[in-house]
Amino acid sequence: MIIFNPSKSTYLCWFLLINFQLISCAQKAQEAFKKVEKKSTILKTGAANTKLYLPLLKGKNVAIIGNQTSIIATSAKNQKTKHLVDSLLSLGISVKKVFAPEHGFRGKADAGETIQDGFDTKTGLPIISLYGKNKKPSAAQLKDIDVVVFDIQDVGVRFYTYISSLHYVMEACAEIGIPVIILDRPNPNGHYIDGPVLEVAHKSFVGMHKVPVVYGMTIGEYGKMINGEKWLKNGITCNLTVIPLDNYDHKTAYSLPIKPSPNLPNDKSINLYPSLCFFEGTNVSAGRGTEMQFQIYGSPFLVTSVYTFTPKPNEGAKYPKHKNKVCFGENLKTTKSLSLLNLSWLIKAHKQNTSKEFFNPFFTKLAGTEKLQEQIEQGLSQKQIRKTWEKDLEVFKKIRGQYLIYK
């Protein structure tokens, strides 16, 4: 009989072999975890979270509130995209019609330009304008619709009219009992809150709610606030579902894959827009009619400035302010990214202005108050003006906090 009696060296080999296998397995597990962890940090829009909302749409007649920004990334690098409407149709969802906000379904119309009803050339779907005869969908337009999906890229500024369109969509649907689903998107100006809070007396389509100029919320969070603060007519509330973003917070930097409107062509213009849009209520151009929209400002009446440009008709600005006239002003393209509302350029332009009139009535609508114009005319500094916003901003921040989905 042979008795197996392993030597000490044999035991050592076994020990090393087993430990090597354990270490190898641990390394593989760690690498796999890292891959999962890396994958899980990718920002994902509400529209891309199809598993969360497709069950809510199957077997239903669906209306889409959308435009050129209603896209789904089909690659990790966001280089390839598919329009939400095309995606839903390919998945067998019964999309019946599309409602288009300011700038139209393809996003090419001028600011303030009336949008006409029509048909989408690609899908044949009827397109109904929410920036023409009516800004609120009618009961007739919503007839036979079971659910409305809202998917539009916002930029987080009160006078950017897509939040006003959202208000009217929610109100129309609440009145006839149709649920609304918001596919949430990042707010590129979501990292700060600033500006005067709107006074109800100055409510308009460029400012419908008591919020500051920059409110620091995604459009999904904003929809929750519209409901919660009873801002819809007669205090009614909408049956609202928000499909959230993955891996997002309000400090997350986000570069828009497609321009949200004709005159916001890049990240710099979007960042400067809250500060420069006040020029729309003055005799100063904010660069419409150039390729530097909301990155420059100027006027024929600021002759002490060195930088010049000449506005000419282009896509999104058929009739630009000071068309074919030399404008003197400033190029802000290389300025640092803002985390506050900058009034210094507005104050500077007012001081340099050589014409009799600087402000026009639209300025008060943009500001949401008469006080800002009065403060600038009185010669108050930016610091002094900002001081007058503080109490209202603190009140708003407490209200805002109730509706945040992301921290």
Steps between C-alpha positions, in 0.01 A plus 500: 500500500631839404441778748502854353715720723540843339809698581504849645591638158184344351284670763672827421421462128136432575485800731654731241276366223182550701603852606591590142153389384334697781700813416424456129126467572511805727676706231246394238213584736657839573544573129140399432383723783701790362337452160153499655591798717633691201192418296268607781649851512386589148231768500179362355206718394140418582437430131773234507335326798251328269439209738342743745246657266429254218261299725306825557456551124423153366147471368445877539449781251794733561567868430856637513600849605842524341747664269846436356640437850269202560772249426634176644872423492564166330871493586688554825674807360172666395628520144206311355144592588145410412198726530253402770213487249692264270603285797146462632357421158767234443405344835136474398370791709192669353620861460207699360629858485775738598461840669777749417606791727679825413751453213298207362544124485833521320612806700575735210249784549590843634435594862142623521417382147154348462516126438253345258326163526615241249631147454838342572656411164674192641214331689193671357380578852294817549690780671295741708653834594511621859641831383236612255125534547522342843774439752284253691376176338124503454268220606432433132872468427534249784196297398567123500843550662563276802836635617727797419880473504698822552865484390673834435844621601475800733785738593378594847409864439158650579455684170588193291143413405500119516402504870202719405404242236531231767263697725232519231540134402460391862199729543325375186558137594391554861172650381403187305676234705789403270825397673826674410842335496808724507819340371749693708813663360801671665497874562824654363441797732388283791803576717376835633194707591495874440313810384186687600193289579207572269222724633152375410407839348756436226397146413528414128599211274866588565437475874197326648609405851651652814849370436835676448654545157724195560320239712737201518254219424456243225181522299370192683555664837340817366191305393470364854519856633225620263277227643603537862468880511154482336604731217257348250166674447261464794768310692443175311779242485622282219550124513876533454776241471865603470738249342825591678857540388765251605828618654416870512511772762475877471877541486532260206651676199300423188582589142186492286533261204274721288425871522171562686399792277644681195670776698661283768763326286744380767581462871638853531182660364287289736712605797485871406133497397351581844715813524492618138133440424416819691638685195191379311314766699738778396640658183803268523543185290601174669648370175194376313577516130860387556667166573577620855148516644498568875878516509528866395301817548503834325310793354553795264455711816802362689763673288762507776546122471771354275347163403257515205261269315226542239178296541366344179201267443574135571330185628310591815525877434328608179470857625781555752521814709720765331500305174798597278616763751839502668461423869762594759528281806685212659599142417444269800590170339813450713348603834496248785186291547245673720347372823298817556300755305740766369353850473830679438462496119145634518602777741804586287293517178242724670772742605657505152170531311475820292136472387201648684339162563684197636223287652179385332185350665620144440777551756253496790350173373845342489595631843158416646511827691526875436763532772798381294461772236451760774810380685717520188365846412573614856862393460503218755796263482467131422574419865229735623244358256581140588451581868133579433439145369629314805183462708285388207765250392513346848121455497516342156779261599282359779213447256733348241641255752164323530505392135857398436563155357877549486725664757 
